[in-house]
């Protein structure tokens, strides 16, 4: 970030009087809500740090509870802004705030350092002592230590006069700062994820096309059963270890059958045909289960690809592909997909089996979501008996729509606590005491 730009943004920020809320939405991304609802993001990635605004809110996928986040919340949530300035006319943006309790007034500095590889966010007291930092830095890594309980050494004043790069409109500039990088990154991420999903889809479709025909399997079973009966009828003519059978059929014709393996006892040949006939019948009877399972997986992937295509932010795609956590818990159920929205676990049934699993495992106060008056996947928000924020409910409702249909329309999604659901059969339910969310996909 250019120093000239930061100077102008600092002047813009000086119009605000309060910090309503502040928290991390990603590892290096801090969200600050100024005054009532003016949201500004501070991207503290090394080398590409920036300040920006977005038209669509960035949803955090988890709640950060590191010491830095605890201190950030404690010292700056619902605080009054006393001063916003640049330290030493350098790329060090300092926001000084105060919180007044019944006993005393607490003043704290939040310092954003846009200094290339040393980029950091540091919380300081009035004596310039580090209370917490996004990144702790020891003396082995830098000449300037960033350590809790230690004074923060001042950076030397820049020895050059920076060029002036005027900004016509700060609001437009802040929105463009996000859009410039975000548009390219979103397109690249979409391409990467869609390619990954299309490979999975192609494999599933190939397996589906290779499935046997139900009628052909039944015909095959009848033929094998017939051969088994003919072997028993012609048992006296069959020699041990024969490779080819000559069987006299009931109509007087002779059948020539080549065996895949040799048998010491002719009666074992009959049993061989009966066993194969039984397996073919069983496979024919259960073929619809495998077909339905594969079809549900294919539909799920197709909906997943459409959701990626329609994603408006990198954060949305990141949420759809949560990091896999290595645990020694029970085997993952591939009929259920799990996402995390604002730290809330959101589970989605990929097929009927998954929907049934969700209904069986959900707790009484978990939130259940389903499209109104039409078939859809079931979605469960694990609440841990906490009240779920409205934006989490809305994002979960969007998932319910996105993984049910690719239609561009307005949809109604009902939601209620699991204890208000009565299972009729399988995943078919009736429910009461519900509310409705409108999701617009037009």
C-alpha positions as CSV (number, residue, x, y, z in Angstrom):
1,X,0.0,0.0,0.0
2,X,1.3,3.4,-1.0
3,X,2.0,5.9,1.8
4,X,0.1,8.6,0.0
5,X,-3.0,6.4,-0.2
6,X,-2.7,5.5,3.5
7,X,-2.5,9.2,4.4
8,X,-5.8,9.9,2.5
9,X,-7.5,6.8,4.0
10,X,-6.5,7.9,7.5
11,X,-8.1,11.3,6.9
12,X,-11.3,9.4,5.8
13,X,-11.3,7.2,8.9
14,X,-11.0,10.3,11.2
15,X,-14.7,11.0,10.5
16,X,-15.7,7.9,12.6
17,X,-16.4,8.1,16.3
18,X,-16.9,4.5,17.5
19,X,-15.8,0.9,16.8
20,X,-19.0,-1.1,17.1
21,X,-17.5,-4.5,16.4
22,X,-14.1,-5.9,15.5
23,X,-13.0,-9.5,14.8
24,X,-11.0,-11.6,12.4
25,X,-12.9,-13.2,9.5
26,X,-9.8,-15.0,8.1
27,X,-6.3,-15.7,9.4
28,X,-5.0,-12.3,8.2
29,X,-8.2,-10.4,7.7
30,X,-9.7,-8.1,10.3
31,X,-13.2,-6.7,10.0
32,X,-14.0,-3.4,11.8
33,X,-17.6,-2.0,12.0
34,X,-17.3,1.7,12.5
35,X,-20.1,3.8,14.1
36,X,-23.4,2.0,13.3
37,X,-22.8,-0.1,10.2
38,X,-19.8,1.1,8.2
39,X,-17.7,-2.0,7.6
40,X,-14.1,-1.8,6.6
41,X,-11.6,-4.7,6.2
42,X,-7.9,-4.6,7.0
43,X,-6.0,-7.2,5.0
44,X,-2.7,-7.9,6.9
45,X,-1.2,-10.4,4.5
46,X,2.6,-9.9,4.1
47,X,3.5,-8.0,1.0
48,X,-0.1,-7.5,-0.2
49,X,-1.7,-5.7,2.7
50,X,-4.5,-3.3,2.1
51,X,-7.6,-1.6,3.4
52,X,-10.9,-2.2,1.5
53,X,-14.7,-2.3,1.5
54,X,-17.0,-4.8,-0.1
55,X,-20.6,-4.7,-1.2
56,X,-21.2,-8.2,0.0
57,X,-20.3,-9.1,3.6
58,X,-17.4,-11.6,4.0
59,X,-18.6,-14.5,6.1
60,X,-16.1,-15.9,8.5
61,X,-15.9,-19.7,8.4
62,X,-14.7,-20.0,12.1
63,X,-14.5,-18.1,15.3
64,X,-11.0,-17.1,16.3
65,X,-10.2,-17.4,20.0
66,X,-6.5,-16.8,20.1
67,X,-5.1,-14.4,22.8
68,X,-4.9,-11.7,20.1
69,X,-8.6,-12.1,19.3
70,X,-9.6,-12.1,22.9
71,X,-7.7,-8.9,23.5
72,X,-9.0,-7.4,20.3
73,X,-12.6,-8.0,21.5
74,X,-12.0,-6.9,25.1
75,X,-10.3,-3.6,24.2
76,X,-12.0,-2.4,21.0
77,X,-15.6,-3.8,20.8
78,X,-18.0,-0.9,21.5
79,X,-15.2,1.5,22.1
80,X,-14.9,5.2,21.5
81,X,-12.4,6.5,19.0
82,X,-10.1,9.2,20.4
83,X,-7.6,9.5,17.6
84,X,-6.7,8.0,14.2
85,X,-3.3,8.9,12.8
86,X,-0.1,7.7,11.1
87,X,2.8,7.1,13.4
88,X,5.9,9.0,12.4
89,X,4.4,9.8,9.0
90,X,5.1,6.2,8.1
91,X,2.8,3.2,7.0
92,X,1.8,2.7,10.6
93,X,-1.9,3.4,11.0
94,X,-2.8,3.8,14.7
95,X,-6.4,3.8,16.1
96,X,-6.5,5.0,19.7
97,X,-9.7,4.1,21.5
98,X,-11.1,4.2,25.0
99,X,-13.6,2.2,27.0
100,X,-15.1,3.7,30.2
101,X,-16.1,1.3,32.9
102,X,-17.6,2.0,36.3
103,X,-14.1,2.3,37.7
104,X,-11.8,3.8,35.2
105,X,-11.2,4.8,31.6
106,X,-9.0,2.3,29.6
107,X,-7.1,3.7,26.6
108,X,-5.6,1.4,24.0
109,X,-3.8,1.7,20.6
110,X,-4.5,-0.7,17.7
111,X,-1.6,-0.3,15.2
112,X,-1.8,-1.6,11.7
113,X,1.7,-1.8,10.2
114,X,1.6,-1.9,6.3
115,X,5.4,-2.5,6.1
116,X,5.9,-5.2,3.5
117,X,7.3,-8.4,5.0
118,X,7.0,-7.0,8.5
119,X,3.2,-6.4,8.1
120,X,1.4,-6.7,11.5
121,X,-1.5,-5.7,13.7
122,X,-0.3,-4.8,17.2
123,X,-2.3,-3.9,20.3
124,X,-0.5,-1.5,22.6
125,X,-1.1,0.2,26.0
126,X,-0.5,3.9,26.5
127,X,3.1,3.2,27.5
128,X,3.8,1.6,24.1
129,X,4.0,-1.9,25.7
130,X,2.7,-4.8,23.5
131,X,-0.5,-6.3,24.9
132,X,-0.9,-8.7,21.9
133,X,-0.1,-9.0,18.3
134,X,-1.3,-10.8,15.2
135,X,2.3,-12.0,14.7
136,X,4.9,-12.2,17.5
137,X,8.4,-11.4,16.3
138,X,11.6,-12.3,18.2
139,X,15.0,-10.7,17.9
140,X,16.3,-13.6,15.8
141,X,13.9,-12.7,13.1
142,X,14.0,-8.9,13.2
143,X,15.8,-6.0,14.8
144,X,12.4,-4.9,16.2
145,X,10.9,-7.3,18.7
146,X,7.2,-7.7,19.0
147,X,6.6,-9.6,22.2
148,X,3.8,-9.4,24.8
149,X,4.9,-7.3,27.9
150,X,7.8,-5.7,26.0
151,X,7.9,-2.0,24.8
152,X,7.6,-1.7,21.0
153,X,10.6,-0.1,19.5
154,X,9.8,2.9,17.2
155,X,10.6,2.6,13.5
156,X,12.9,5.3,12.2
157,X,11.2,8.1,10.2
158,X,11.3,7.5,6.4
159,X,14.3,9.3,4.9
160,X,12.5,10.1,1.7
161,X,9.6,12.3,0.6
162,X,6.9,10.1,-0.7
163,X,5.2,10.8,-4.1
164,X,1.6,12.1,-4.0
165,X,-1.1,9.9,-5.5
166,X,-4.4,11.7,-5.2
167,X,-7.6,9.7,-4.7
168,X,-10.7,11.2,-6.2
169,X,-13.2,9.3,-4.1
170,X,-12.1,7.2,-1.1
171,X,-15.2,5.1,-1.0
172,X,-14.8,4.1,-4.7
173,X,-11.0,3.5,-4.1
174,X,-11.7,1.1,-1.1
175,X,-14.3,-0.9,-3.1
176,X,-11.9,-1.1,-6.1
177,X,-9.0,-2.3,-3.9
178,X,-11.1,-5.4,-3.1
179,X,-12.5,-5.9,-6.6
180,X,-9.1,-5.7,-8.4
181,X,-7.6,-8.7,-6.7
182,X,-10.9,-10.4,-5.8
183,X,-12.2,-10.7,-9.4
184,X,-9.0,-12.4,-10.7
185,X,-8.7,-14.6,-7.6
186,X,-12.4,-15.6,-7.7
187,X,-12.1,-16.6,-11.4
188,X,-9.0,-18.6,-10.8
189,X,-10.5,-20.4,-7.7
190,X,-13.7,-21.2,-9.6
191,X,-11.8,-22.7,-12.5
192,X,-9.7,-24.8,-10.1
193,X,-12.6,-26.1,-8.0
194,X,-14.9,-26.7,-11.0
195,X,-12.1,-28.7,-12.7
196,X,-11.7,-30.8,-9.5
197,X,-15.5,-31.5,-9.3
198,X,-15.9,-32.2,-13.0
199,X,-13.3,-35.0,-12.7
200,X,-15.3,-36.5,-9.9
201,X,-18.5,-36.1,-11.9
202,X,-16.9,-37.8,-15.0
203,X,-15.8,-40.8,-12.9
204,X,-19.3,-41.2,-11.4
205,X,-21.0,-40.9,-14.8
206,X,-18.7,-43.6,-16.3
207,X,-19.5,-46.0,-13.4
208,X,-23.2,-45.2,-13.9
209,X,-23.1,-46.0,-17.6
210,X,-21.2,-49.3,-16.9
211,X,-24.0,-50.6,-14.7
212,X,-25.7,-53.8,-16.0
213,X,-29.2,-53.8,-17.3
214,X,-31.8,-55.2,-14.8
215,X,-33.7,-57.2,-17.4
216,X,-30.5,-58.6,-18.8
217,X,-29.4,-59.7,-15.3
218,X,-32.7,-61.5,-14.8
219,X,-32.4,-63.2,-18.2
220,X,-28.8,-64.2,-17.4
221,X,-30.1,-65.7,-14.0
222,X,-32.7,-67.7,-15.8
223,X,-30.2,-69.0,-18.3
224,X,-27.7,-70.0,-15.6
225,X,-30.5,-71.7,-13.6
226,X,-31.6,-73.6,-16.7
227,X,-28.0,-74.8,-17.3
228,X,-27.8,-76.0,-13.6
229,X,-31.0,-78.1,-14.1
230,X,-29.7,-79.5,-17.4
231,X,-26.4,-80.5,-15.7
232,X,-28.4,-82.5,-13.0
233,X,-30.5,-84.1,-15.8
234,X,-27.4,-85.1,-17.8
235,X,-25.3,-85.9,-14.7
236,X,-24.6,-89.5,-15.9
237,X,-23.0,-88.3,-19.1
238,X,-20.6,-85.8,-17.6
239,X,-17.0,-86.8,-16.8
240,X,-14.9,-85.3,-14.0
241,X,-12.5,-82.4,-15.0
242,X,-14.3,-81.9,-18.3
243,X,-13.7,-78.5,-20.0
244,X,-16.7,-78.5,-22.3
245,X,-20.2,-79.8,-21.6
246,X,-22.6,-81.4,-24.1
247,X,-26.0,-81.1,-22.5
248,X,-29.2,-82.5,-24.0
249,X,-31.9,-79.8,-23.7
250,X,-35.6,-80.6,-23.0
251,X,-36.5,-79.9,-26.6
252,X,-33.9,-82.5,-27.8
253,X,-31.3,-80.1,-29.0
254,X,-27.7,-80.4,-27.8
255,X,-26.1,-77.4,-26.0
256,X,-22.3,-76.9,-25.9
257,X,-21.1,-75.1,-22.8
258,X,-17.5,-74.2,-22.1
259,X,-16.6,-74.1,-18.4
260,X,-14.4,-71.4,-16.9
261,X,-12.8,-73.9,-14.5
262,X,-12.6,-77.6,-13.9
263,X,-14.6,-79.6,-11.4
264,X,-13.8,-83.0,-9.9
265,X,-17.5,-83.8,-9.3
266,X,-20.1,-83.3,-12.0
267,X,-22.7,-82.3,-9.4
268,X,-20.5,-79.3,-8.4
269,X,-21.0,-77.9,-11.9
270,X,-24.7,-77.7,-11.3
271,X,-24.1,-75.9,-8.0
272,X,-21.7,-73.5,-9.7
273,X,-24.5,-72.5,-12.2
274,X,-27.1,-72.2,-9.4
275,X,-24.7,-70.0,-7.3
276,X,-24.1,-67.7,-10.3
277,X,-27.8,-67.5,-11.0
278,X,-28.5,-66.6,-7.4
279,X,-25.9,-63.8,-7.5
280,X,-27.3,-62.4,-10.8
281,X,-30.8,-62.4,-9.4
282,X,-29.6,-60.7,-6.2
283,X,-27.7,-58.1,-8.2
284,X,-30.8,-57.4,-10.4
285,X,-33.0,-56.9,-7.4
286,X,-30.5,-54.5,-5.7
287,X,-29.4,-52.7,-8.9
288,X,-31.9,-49.9,-8.3
289,X,-30.3,-49.1,-5.0
290,X,-26.8,-48.7,-6.6
291,X,-28.4,-46.7,-9.4
292,X,-30.2,-44.3,-7.0
293,X,-27.1,-43.9,-4.9
294,X,-24.9,-43.1,-8.0
295,X,-27.6,-40.7,-9.4
296,X,-27.9,-38.9,-6.1
297,X,-24.1,-38.4,-6.0
298,X,-24.1,-37.2,-9.6
299,X,-26.9,-34.7,-8.9
300,X,-25.1,-33.5,-5.8
301,X,-21.9,-32.8,-7.8
302,X,-23.8,-31.1,-10.5
303,X,-25.5,-28.8,-7.9
304,X,-22.1,-28.3,-6.3
305,X,-20.6,-27.1,-9.6
306,X,-23.5,-24.7,-10.1
307,X,-23.0,-23.3,-6.6
308,X,-19.4,-22.7,-7.4
309,X,-20.3,-21.0,-10.7
310,X,-22.8,-18.7,-8.9
311,X,-20.4,-17.9,-6.0
312,X,-19.9,-14.1,-5.7
313,X,-16.9,-14.2,-3.3
314,X,-13.7,-16.2,-2.5
315,X,-15.0,-16.5,1.0
316,X,-18.1,-18.4,-0.3
317,X,-15.9,-20.9,-2.1
318,X,-13.6,-21.3,0.9
319,X,-16.7,-22.1,3.0
320,X,-17.8,-24.8,0.5
321,X,-14.4,-26.4,0.7
322,X,-13.6,-26.5,4.5
323,X,-10.2,-27.7,5.6
324,X,-10.1,-31.4,6.5
325,X,-9.4,-31.9,10.2
326,X,-7.4,-34.9,11.2
327,X,-9.2,-36.7,14.0
328,X,-9.5,-40.2,15.3
329,X,-13.3,-40.0,15.3
330,X,-15.7,-42.4,13.7
331,X,-15.5,-43.0,9.9
332,X,-16.8,-40.1,7.8
333,X,-20.3,-40.6,6.4
334,X,-20.1,-39.7,2.7
335,X,-23.9,-39.2,2.6
336,X,-23.5,-36.0,4.7
337,X,-21.5,-32.9,3.8
338,X,-20.3,-30.5,6.6
339,X,-19.6,-26.8,6.3
340,X,-18.8,-24.1,8.8
341,X,-20.4,-20.7,8.8
342,X,-19.3,-18.1,11.5
343,X,-18.1,-21.1,13.5
344,X,-21.4,-22.9,13.4
345,X,-21.4,-26.5,12.1
346,X,-23.8,-26.8,9.2
347,X,-24.6,-30.4,7.9
348,X,-26.3,-31.2,4.7
349,X,-27.8,-34.4,3.5
350,X,-26.5,-35.4,0.0
351,X,-29.2,-38.0,-0.5
352,X,-32.1,-39.7,1.4
353,X,-29.7,-41.7,3.5
354,X,-27.9,-38.5,4.5
355,X,-31.2,-36.8,5.3
356,X,-32.2,-39.7,7.6
357,X,-28.8,-39.7,9.3
358,X,-29.2,-35.9,10.0
359,X,-32.6,-36.4,11.5
360,X,-31.4,-39.2,13.7
361,X,-28.3,-37.5,15.0
362,X,-29.6,-33.9,15.5
363,X,-30.2,-32.6,19.0
364,X,-33.5,-31.1,20.1
365,X,-32.4,-27.5,19.9
366,X,-30.5,-27.8,16.6
367,X,-32.0,-25.9,13.7
368,X,-33.5,-27.9,10.8
369,X,-34.0,-26.3,7.3
370,X,-35.9,-27.5,4.3
371,X,-37.4,-26.0,1.1
372,X,-41.1,-25.1,1.6
373,X,-43.7,-27.5,0.1
374,X,-41.2,-29.3,-2.2
375,X,-38.6,-32.1,-2.0
376,X,-35.1,-30.9,-0.9
377,X,-32.0,-31.8,1.0
378,X,-32.2,-31.5,4.8
379,X,-29.9,-29.0,6.5
380,X,-29.0,-29.0,10.2
381,X,-27.3,-26.2,12.1
382,X,-25.6,-27.5,15.3
383,X,-26.4,-24.8,17.9
384,X,-25.0,-26.1,21.1
385,X,-28.1,-24.5,22.6
386,X,-27.0,-21.0,21.4
387,X,-29.1,-18.6,19.5
388,X,-28.1,-18.7,15.8
389,X,-27.4,-15.3,14.1
390,X,-29.7,-14.4,11.2
391,X,-26.9,-14.2,8.7
392,X,-25.9,-17.8,9.6
393,X,-29.5,-18.9,9.1
394,X,-29.6,-17.2,5.7
395,X,-26.3,-18.7,4.5
396,X,-27.6,-22.2,5.6
397,X,-30.9,-21.6,3.7
398,X,-28.8,-20.7,0.6
399,X,-27.0,-24.0,0.9
400,X,-30.3,-25.8,1.2
401,X,-31.4,-24.2,-2.1
402,X,-28.1,-24.5,-3.9
403,X,-27.7,-28.2,-3.3
404,X,-31.3,-29.0,-4.2
405,X,-31.9,-27.2,-7.5
406,X,-30.0,-25.2,-10.2
407,X,-33.2,-23.2,-11.1
408,X,-32.9,-19.4,-11.0
409,X,-35.9,-18.4,-8.9
410,X,-37.1,-17.2,-5.6
411,X,-37.4,-20.0,-3.0
412,X,-38.9,-20.2,0.5
413,X,-36.9,-22.2,3.1
414,X,-38.6,-23.2,6.4
415,X,-36.6,-23.6,9.6
416,X,-37.4,-24.8,13.1
417,X,-35.8,-26.6,16.0
418,X,-35.3,-30.4,15.6
419,X,-37.7,-31.0,18.5
420,X,-40.6,-29.6,16.3
421,X,-40.0,-32.3,13.6
422,X,-41.9,-35.5,13.5
423,X,-40.6,-38.2,11.2
424,X,-43.3,-40.0,9.3
425,X,-41.2,-42.4,7.3
426,X,-37.5,-42.3,6.2
427,X,-36.8,-38.6,5.6
428,X,-40.5,-37.6,5.2
429,X,-41.5,-35.4,8.1
430,X,-44.1,-33.0,9.3
431,X,-43.2,-29.9,11.4
432,X,-44.6,-27.0,13.4
433,X,-43.6,-23.7,15.0
434,X,-41.5,-22.7,12.0
435,X,-40.2,-19.5,10.4
436,X,-39.5,-18.9,6.7
437,X,-36.5,-17.4,4.9
438,X,-36.6,-16.1,1.3
439,X,-33.6,-17.0,-0.9
440,X,-33.5,-15.2,-4.3
441,X,-31.5,-17.0,-7.0
442,X,-32.8,-15.0,-9.9
